Amino acid sequence: MTTAEILYLNTEKIRYIRLAYGYVRNMDDAEDIFQDCILSILNNRDKIHISDISVYFSAVIKHRCLRHLKRESKSDTFEDPILQAHIAKLSADMERPDPAAQDDMSRLMKNCRARLKDLTINVFEAKRFEGMSYREISRIFGIRESRVNLEIQRALKIFREEFKDYLPAITLLITGLLCVGGGGFSAIIGN
């Protein structure tokens, strides 16, 4: 993450504080959340490489708000229905995919597809989306089981490289795809 991107976040400070305030309903807490997120990014900026800073930082703010609200609900001795409603709203917002993030994910999946051989993709899909064993895959594609392992490792390496900033979200995405019946690459990139 560049210094210019961090300065951009600071120029948009009011927008992000309003976003946080919309969830936590306390201006001091919203400002603290913004500052905590900026500090977190500053401390990890060498590790963060993203294509859309606004989408990323909005997600960071929402996650921090959710953690704050959950912590707050545990510290209250009574069930606060307003607080519970805020937690439910934020959780629902986080489950609904952001169109900009979806576009970015689709672009990254296309990058993966371009970098992987057809055999690698087919082997990976057979293992991960169809649940086949190494032995079944080796018979279908006429390759050794050790080659099956190699192709899966190759695919995972490319995914890690392309999605390094989205690994937690990808885990949820893949879990969701498996739950609703798979679909492989074509379900993700729309082909």
Residue pairs with C-beta under 8 A, 6 or more apart in sequence:
1 41
1 45
1 48
1 49
1 50
1 53
5 53
6 38
6 41
6 42
6 45
8 53
9 16
9 38
9 41
9 53
9 57
10 38
12 54
13 34
16 34
16 37
16 57
16 58
16 61
17 27
17 30
17 31
17 34
18 30
19 58
19 61
19 62
20 29
20 30
20 31
20 33
20 34
20 61
20 64
20 65
21 27
21 30
23 62
23 65
23 66
23 69
23 86
23 89
23 90
24 30
24 33
24 65
24 68
24 69
24 86
25 82
25 86
29 68
33 61
33 64
33 65
33 68
34 61
36 64
37 57
37 60
37 61
37 64
40 60
41 48
41 57
41 60
48 56
48 165
49 164
49 165
50 56
50 165
51 104
51 107
52 100
52 101
52 104
54 100
55 98
55 100
55 101
55 104
56 165
58 98
59 94
59 98
59 101
62 90
62 93
62 94
63 94
65 90
66 87
66 90
66 91
66 94
69 83
69 86
69 87
69 90
70 87
72 83
73 79
73 80
73 83
73 84
73 87
76 83
101 169
104 166
105 166
105 169
105 170
105 173
105 188
106 188
106 189
106 190
108 162
108 163
108 166
109 185
109 188
109 189
110 189
111 162
112 155
112 158
112 159
112 162
112 185
113 121
113 185
113 189
115 158
115 162
116 124
116 154
116 155
116 158
119 141
119 143
119 151
120 151
120 154
120 155
121 155
121 185
122 141
123 137
123 141
123 143
123 148
123 151
123 152
123 155
124 151
124 152
124 155
124 156
125 184
125 185
126 132
126 136
126 137
126 140
126 141
127 134
127 137
127 148
127 152
128 152
128 174
129 177
129 178
129 182
129 183
129 184
130 182
132 140
134 145
134 148
134 149
135 145
137 143
137 145
137 148
138 144
138 145
138 147
138 148
141 148
143 151
159 170
160 167
163 170
173 188
177 183
177 187
177 188
185 191
